[in-house]
Amino acid sequence: MMPSSDLPLAPPHVALTRRLAVGSLIGLIVLGLAWELWLAPLRPGGSWWALKVLPLALGLPGVLKLRMYTYRWLSLAVWLYFTEACVRGWSDRWPGNALAITQGMLCLALFVACEIEE
């Protein structure tokens, strides 16, 4: 194992994609919880759909530790959230459709960050 002082510094674009991945993942988690609990839940008072963020939350430690395996499965799983964003963006009323569009953009940002990171 190399001492940490001998490790090469990451190129600037890699550091940017890491920040993009962490930021968009945290954004998806916060948005999913806020959406289903307060902003526009499927049922008044909150919804069990807030549990949909659990797979994202399980991926957060791996993204923070820069584990490529996590980046790989997350780049596949994010398409489920993107599909939900497309469906709800088309069928929900305000503010649900705006939240869905935001979710879709965060999904695309996370996917791009995961793919560039690999």
Buried (B, 14 or more C-beta within 10 A) or exposed (E): EEEEEEEEEEEEEEEEBBEBBBBBBBBBBEBBBBBBBEEBBBEEEEBEBBEBBEBBBEBBEBBBEBBEEBBBBBBEBBEEBBEBBBEBBEEBEEEBBBBBBBBBBBBBBBBBBBEBBE
